[in-house]
Amino acid sequence: MRTQDLKSGNIKSCGCGANCFKHQDINKHPDYKRLYSIWSGMLARCGNPNDSSYRYYGAKGIIVEPIWLEFRNFFEWSLVNEYGPDLQIDRKNSKKNYCPDNCR
C-alpha cells in the first residue's frame, strides 16, 4: 500500500480487514501492536488518574479528542501521516490536546 493512496482516500485500510481492529487481534499483528500501545498509553496518560504520567497530562486538563477514542480513527490518521515503527506521538503545542491537528 502506498501512502499517497491512503491520503487520496483510494484505500481506507491496510487490507488485512476489520478484524485487525478487534482488541484480541491487534496483538497478533506486529505493526499494529506498537501503534495500539502508543494509542492506549495516550489514553492512560490523559484519562487514568492511576497512570504514572497522569499528573503531567490529564491532571492538567489535556485530553484525547473524541475522534481518537476509537482506535480505528487513530490508526487511519497514523497511516496517512506516515507512521513508522521508529516514531512516537508528539503534540505540536504541549498545552493543547491530543488531536489530529496538534499531533505529529
DOKOL-517201 format. One record per residue (C-alpha): residue number from 1; chain; x, y, z. Coordinates in Angstrom, 3 decimals, decimal comma. Example, Ala and Ser with C-alpha at 12.3 -4.5 7.8 and 13.67 -1.06 7.14 Angstrom:
# DOKOL-517201
<resi: 1&chain: A&xx: 12,300&yy: -4,500&zz: 7,800> .
<resi: 2&chain: A&xx: 13,670&yy: -1,060&zz: 7,140> .
This chain:
# DOKOL-517201
<resi: 1&chain: A&xx: 0,000&yy: 0,000&zz: 0,000> .
<resi: 2&chain: A&xx: 1,268&yy: 3,467&zz: -0,842> .
<resi: 3&chain: A&xx: 0,851&yy: 6,452&zz: 1,474> .
<resi: 4&chain: A&xx: -0,482&yy: 8,583&zz: -1,362> .
<resi: 5&chain: A&xx: -3,345&yy: 6,103&zz: -1,859> .
<resi: 6&chain: A&xx: -4,326&yy: 6,485&zz: 1,785> .
<resi: 7&chain: A&xx: -4,073&yy: 10,282&zz: 1,608> .
<resi: 8&chain: A&xx: -6,224&yy: 10,434&zz: -1,506> .
<resi: 9&chain: A&xx: -8,847&yy: 8,152&zz: 0,012> .
<resi: 10&chain: A&xx: -8,395&yy: 5,444&zz: -2,640> .
<resi: 11&chain: A&xx: -7,501&yy: 2,971&zz: 0,101> .
<resi: 12&chain: A&xx: -9,107&yy: 3,044&zz: 3,549> .
<resi: 13&chain: A&xx: -7,130&yy: 0,348&zz: 5,355> .
<resi: 14&chain: A&xx: -4,039&yy: -1,832&zz: 5,140> .
<resi: 15&chain: A&xx: -6,040&yy: -4,598&zz: 3,509> .
<resi: 16&chain: A&xx: -5,963&yy: -7,188&zz: 6,259> .
<resi: 17&chain: A&xx: -9,569&yy: -6,429&zz: 7,172> .
<resi: 18&chain: A&xx: -11,610&yy: -5,064&zz: 10,038> .
<resi: 19&chain: A&xx: -10,511&yy: -7,910&zz: 12,288> .
<resi: 20&chain: A&xx: -7,270&yy: -6,017&zz: 12,929> .
<resi: 21&chain: A&xx: -9,271&yy: -3,581&zz: 14,972> .
<resi: 22&chain: A&xx: -10,581&yy: -6,118&zz: 17,436> .
<resi: 23&chain: A&xx: -8,574&yy: -5,886&zz: 20,659> .
<resi: 24&chain: A&xx: -7,610&yy: -9,543&zz: 20,638> .
<resi: 25&chain: A&xx: -6,326&yy: -9,348&zz: 17,054> .
<resi: 26&chain: A&xx: -4,175&yy: -6,237&zz: 17,498> .
<resi: 27&chain: A&xx: -1,597&yy: -8,213&zz: 19,450> .
<resi: 28&chain: A&xx: -1,284&yy: -10,720&zz: 16,591> .
<resi: 29&chain: A&xx: -0,239&yy: -8,065&zz: 14,074> .
<resi: 30&chain: A&xx: 3,273&yy: -6,792&zz: 14,978> .
<resi: 31&chain: A&xx: 2,920&yy: -3,459&zz: 13,161> .
<resi: 32&chain: A&xx: -0,336&yy: -2,630&zz: 14,889> .
<resi: 33&chain: A&xx: 0,674&yy: -3,882&zz: 18,320> .
<resi: 34&chain: A&xx: 3,122&yy: -0,998&zz: 18,776> .
<resi: 35&chain: A&xx: 0,678&yy: 1,553&zz: 17,389> .
<resi: 36&chain: A&xx: -2,038&yy: 0,196&zz: 19,677> .
<resi: 37&chain: A&xx: 0,357&yy: 0,537&zz: 22,610> .
<resi: 38&chain: A&xx: 1,039&yy: 4,187&zz: 21,702> .
<resi: 39&chain: A&xx: -2,712&yy: 4,840&zz: 21,487> .
<resi: 40&chain: A&xx: -3,536&yy: 3,118&zz: 24,775> .
<resi: 41&chain: A&xx: -0,659&yy: 4,937&zz: 26,517> .
<resi: 42&chain: A&xx: -2,034&yy: 8,256&zz: 25,293> .
<resi: 43&chain: A&xx: -5,470&yy: 7,365&zz: 26,676> .
<resi: 44&chain: A&xx: -3,994&yy: 6,312&zz: 30,024> .
<resi: 45&chain: A&xx: -1,879&yy: 9,472&zz: 30,429> .
<resi: 46&chain: A&xx: -4,947&yy: 11,609&zz: 29,865> .
<resi: 47&chain: A&xx: -7,697&yy: 9,594&zz: 31,463> .
<resi: 48&chain: A&xx: -6,382&yy: 7,311&zz: 34,187> .
<resi: 49&chain: A&xx: -5,511&yy: 9,017&zz: 37,491> .
<resi: 50&chain: A&xx: -3,544&yy: 5,882&zz: 38,455> .
<resi: 51&chain: A&xx: -1,191&yy: 6,233&zz: 35,474> .
<resi: 52&chain: A&xx: 2,273&yy: 7,471&zz: 36,488> .
<resi: 53&chain: A&xx: 2,184&yy: 10,247&zz: 33,860> .
<resi: 54&chain: A&xx: -1,383&yy: 11,389&zz: 34,511> .
<resi: 55&chain: A&xx: -0,199&yy: 14,360&zz: 36,595> .
<resi: 56&chain: A&xx: 1,530&yy: 15,787&zz: 33,508> .
<resi: 57&chain: A&xx: -1,431&yy: 15,279&zz: 31,162> .
<resi: 58&chain: A&xx: -4,922&yy: 14,507&zz: 32,440> .
<resi: 59&chain: A&xx: -4,463&yy: 16,393&zz: 35,703> .
<resi: 60&chain: A&xx: -3,501&yy: 19,474&zz: 33,665> .
<resi: 61&chain: A&xx: -6,611&yy: 19,196&zz: 31,503> .
<resi: 62&chain: A&xx: -5,019&yy: 17,523&zz: 28,474> .
<resi: 63&chain: A&xx: -7,489&yy: 15,156&zz: 26,849> .
<resi: 64&chain: A&xx: -7,650&yy: 12,868&zz: 23,849> .
<resi: 65&chain: A&xx: -10,137&yy: 14,403&zz: 21,421> .
<resi: 66&chain: A&xx: -13,272&yy: 12,245&zz: 20,966> .
<resi: 67&chain: A&xx: -12,383&yy: 11,250&zz: 17,392> .
<resi: 68&chain: A&xx: -9,339&yy: 9,387&zz: 18,712> .
<resi: 69&chain: A&xx: -11,182&yy: 7,496&zz: 21,429> .
<resi: 70&chain: A&xx: -11,764&yy: 4,856&zz: 18,758> .
<resi: 71&chain: A&xx: -8,559&yy: 3,087&zz: 17,746> .
<resi: 72&chain: A&xx: -9,586&yy: 2,787&zz: 14,104> .
<resi: 73&chain: A&xx: -9,579&yy: 6,598&zz: 13,719> .
<resi: 74&chain: A&xx: -6,163&yy: 6,949&zz: 15,348> .
<resi: 75&chain: A&xx: -4,840&yy: 4,057&zz: 13,256> .
<resi: 76&chain: A&xx: -6,014&yy: 5,580&zz: 9,972> .
<resi: 77&chain: A&xx: -4,612&yy: 9,018&zz: 10,897> .
<resi: 78&chain: A&xx: -1,282&yy: 7,373&zz: 11,729> .
<resi: 79&chain: A&xx: -1,030&yy: 5,636&zz: 8,368> .
<resi: 80&chain: A&xx: -1,943&yy: 8,766&zz: 6,416> .
<resi: 81&chain: A&xx: 0,716&yy: 10,670&zz: 8,373> .
<resi: 82&chain: A&xx: 3,405&yy: 8,125&zz: 7,506> .
<resi: 83&chain: A&xx: 3,668&yy: 6,303&zz: 10,822> .
<resi: 84&chain: A&xx: 6,772&yy: 4,188&zz: 11,112> .
<resi: 85&chain: A&xx: 7,991&yy: 1,771&zz: 13,778> .
<resi: 86&chain: A&xx: 10,690&yy: 4,228&zz: 14,859> .
<resi: 87&chain: A&xx: 8,244&yy: 7,110&zz: 15,507> .
<resi: 88&chain: A&xx: 6,340&yy: 8,269&zz: 18,572> .
<resi: 89&chain: A&xx: 3,336&yy: 10,539&zz: 19,063> .
<resi: 90&chain: A&xx: 4,163&yy: 14,167&zz: 19,763> .
<resi: 91&chain: A&xx: 1,933&yy: 17,186&zz: 20,356> .
<resi: 92&chain: A&xx: 2,989&yy: 20,265&zz: 18,414> .
<resi: 93&chain: A&xx: 1,679&yy: 22,507&zz: 21,188> .
<resi: 94&chain: A&xx: 2,161&yy: 20,862&zz: 24,588> .
<resi: 95&chain: A&xx: -0,650&yy: 22,951&zz: 26,094> .
<resi: 96&chain: A&xx: -3,229&yy: 21,575&zz: 23,655> .
<resi: 97&chain: A&xx: -4,987&yy: 18,210&zz: 23,447> .
<resi: 98&chain: A&xx: -4,137&yy: 15,065&zz: 21,555> .
<resi: 99&chain: A&xx: -5,936&yy: 15,509&zz: 18,228> .
<resi: 100&chain: A&xx: -5,135&yy: 15,189&zz: 14,521> .
<resi: 101&chain: A&xx: -4,329&yy: 18,895&zz: 14,095> .
<resi: 102&chain: A&xx: -1,985&yy: 19,066&zz: 17,083> .
<resi: 103&chain: A&xx: -0,030&yy: 15,848&zz: 16,689> .
<resi: 104&chain: A&xx: 2,755&yy: 14,542&zz: 14,537> .
